[in-house]
Amino acid sequence: MSQRSLPEKPELPFAWTREPDPMTHPELFEGVMFRRVIAYLIDVTILSGAVLFLWFLVVVTLGLLGPIAALVTPVIPIAYHSLLIGGPNSATIGMRMMGIEVRRLDGGRPDLGLALMQTLLFYATLALTGLLLIVALFNDRRRCLHDWLSGTLTVNTAGI
């Protein structure tokens, strides 16, 4: 099958000069909240598997890797989210599976520093309040508190 026979995917309006208007581009925000929740559950499953494997190695080495595993375990989720959101896809594995990605307010992809800041704000919000999605319920772009504080937004890329 030649590449020309594949249906073309229209370009997303990711080169905006300011935050996209949900009234003008509703397709960017449709189903984002639900997709974020499912993406997070997928990511937690992946991270749990990685941490369980690490601690399995601790058991196999009769505890020799215990101190290293204790230091590495909290770094795994921070590295996972930061490296993948700051990477070329601007999304974790769960986000890619659910067809969403993180963008800066100007439409560009977040760099590693911004992705790290967003990740740290995400985990701080989770640890301090546990109310990740409350702010998103009260704005039309479905931005969570860590999105507001880091200057990012999550958009729907599935089916567009």
C-alpha positions as CSV (number, residue, x, y, z in Angstrom):
1,M,0.0,0.0,0.0
2,S,1.5,3.3,-1.0
3,Q,1.6,6.2,1.3
4,R,-0.6,8.2,-1.1
5,S,-3.5,5.8,-0.6
6,L,-3.6,6.5,3.1
7,P,-6.2,9.0,4.3
8,E,-4.6,12.4,5.1
9,K,-4.9,13.6,8.6
10,P,-5.7,17.3,8.8
11,E,-3.2,19.5,10.6
12,L,-4.1,20.5,14.1
13,P,-4.1,24.2,14.9
14,F,-1.0,23.9,17.1
15,A,0.6,27.1,15.9
16,W,-1.7,29.4,17.8
17,T,-0.4,32.7,19.1
18,R,-2.5,32.5,22.3
19,E,-4.5,29.9,24.0
20,P,-7.0,28.3,21.6
21,D,-10.6,29.3,22.1
22,P,-12.8,26.2,23.0
23,M,-15.6,27.9,21.0
24,T,-13.4,28.1,17.9
25,H,-11.6,24.8,18.3
26,P,-13.9,22.5,20.5
27,E,-12.3,19.4,19.0
28,L,-9.1,20.2,21.0
29,F,-10.9,19.9,24.3
30,E,-13.6,17.3,23.7
31,G,-13.3,14.4,26.2
32,V,-10.0,15.6,27.6
33,M,-10.9,15.1,31.2
34,F,-12.0,11.5,30.7
35,R,-9.0,10.8,28.6
36,R,-6.6,12.3,31.2
37,V,-8.0,10.0,33.9
38,I,-7.7,6.9,31.8
39,A,-4.2,7.9,30.6
40,Y,-3.1,8.4,34.2
41,L,-4.4,4.9,35.1
42,I,-2.5,3.4,32.2
43,D,0.7,5.3,33.3
44,V,0.2,4.2,37.0
45,T,0.0,0.6,35.7
46,I,3.2,1.0,33.8
47,L,5.0,2.7,36.7
48,S,3.8,0.1,39.1
49,G,5.2,-2.6,36.8
50,A,8.6,-0.9,36.7
51,V,8.7,-0.4,40.5
52,L,7.6,-4.0,41.1
53,F,10.4,-5.2,38.7
54,L,12.9,-3.1,40.6
55,W,11.9,-4.5,43.9
56,F,11.9,-8.1,42.4
57,L,15.5,-7.4,41.6
58,V,16.1,-6.5,45.3
59,V,14.6,-9.9,46.3
60,V,16.7,-11.8,43.7
61,T,19.9,-10.1,45.0
62,L,19.0,-10.9,48.6
63,G,18.5,-7.3,49.5
64,L,21.8,-6.0,48.1
65,L,20.0,-3.6,45.7
66,G,17.7,-2.4,48.5
67,P,19.4,0.9,49.2
68,I,19.7,1.7,45.6
69,A,16.1,0.8,44.9
70,A,15.0,2.9,47.8
71,L,16.7,5.9,46.2
72,V,15.6,5.2,42.7
73,T,11.9,4.4,43.4
74,P,10.7,8.0,43.9
75,V,12.7,9.2,40.9
76,I,11.0,6.7,38.4
77,P,7.6,8.5,38.1
78,I,9.2,11.9,37.9
79,A,11.6,10.8,35.2
80,Y,8.9,8.9,33.3
81,H,6.5,11.9,33.1
82,S,9.2,14.5,32.6
83,L,11.2,12.7,29.9
84,L,8.1,11.7,27.9
85,I,6.2,15.0,28.2
86,G,9.4,16.8,27.4
87,G,10.1,14.4,24.5
88,P,9.1,14.6,20.8
89,N,5.6,13.3,21.4
90,S,4.8,15.6,24.3
91,A,2.9,12.8,26.0
92,T,3.3,9.8,28.3
93,I,2.5,6.3,27.0
94,G,-1.0,6.5,28.5
95,M,-1.6,10.0,27.0
96,R,-0.5,8.7,23.6
97,M,-2.9,5.7,23.9
98,M,-5.7,8.1,24.8
99,G,-4.9,10.6,22.1
100,I,-3.9,13.6,24.1
101,E,-0.8,15.6,24.5
102,V,0.7,18.5,26.5
103,R,1.4,21.8,24.8
104,R,2.6,25.2,25.8
105,L,0.2,28.1,25.7
106,D,1.6,29.2,22.4
107,G,1.1,25.8,20.9
108,G,4.7,24.6,21.0
109,R,5.9,21.4,22.6
110,P,7.2,21.7,26.2
111,D,10.9,21.4,26.7
112,L,12.4,19.1,29.3
113,G,12.6,22.0,31.9
114,L,8.9,22.8,31.5
115,A,8.0,19.2,31.6
116,L,9.9,18.7,34.8
117,M,8.2,21.7,36.3
118,Q,4.8,20.5,35.3
119,T,5.6,17.0,36.7
120,L,6.7,18.4,40.0
121,L,3.6,20.6,40.3
122,F,1.5,17.6,39.4
123,Y,2.9,15.5,42.2
124,A,2.9,18.4,44.6
125,T,-0.8,19.0,43.8
126,L,-1.5,15.3,44.2
127,A,0.4,15.0,47.5
128,L,-0.9,18.3,49.1
129,T,-4.5,18.4,48.0
130,G,-5.4,15.2,46.1
131,L,-7.8,17.4,44.0
132,L,-6.1,17.2,40.6
133,L,-9.2,17.6,38.5
134,I,-11.3,20.1,40.6
135,V,-9.8,23.2,38.8
136,A,-10.4,21.6,35.4
137,L,-14.1,21.3,36.2
138,F,-14.4,25.1,36.3
139,N,-12.7,26.2,33.1
140,D,-13.6,25.6,29.4
141,R,-10.1,24.4,28.4
142,R,-10.1,21.6,31.1
143,R,-6.8,22.8,32.6
144,C,-5.8,21.4,36.0
145,L,-4.0,23.4,38.7
146,H,-0.6,22.1,37.6
147,D,-1.4,23.1,34.0
148,W,-2.2,26.7,35.1
149,L,0.9,27.0,37.2
150,S,3.2,25.6,34.6
151,G,1.7,27.4,31.6
152,T,0.6,24.3,29.7
153,L,-2.6,22.7,28.5
154,T,-3.6,19.2,27.4
155,V,-5.3,18.9,24.1
156,N,-7.2,16.1,22.4
157,T,-5.4,14.8,19.3
158,A,-7.5,11.6,18.7
159,G,-9.8,11.5,15.7
160,I,-8.7,14.9,14.3
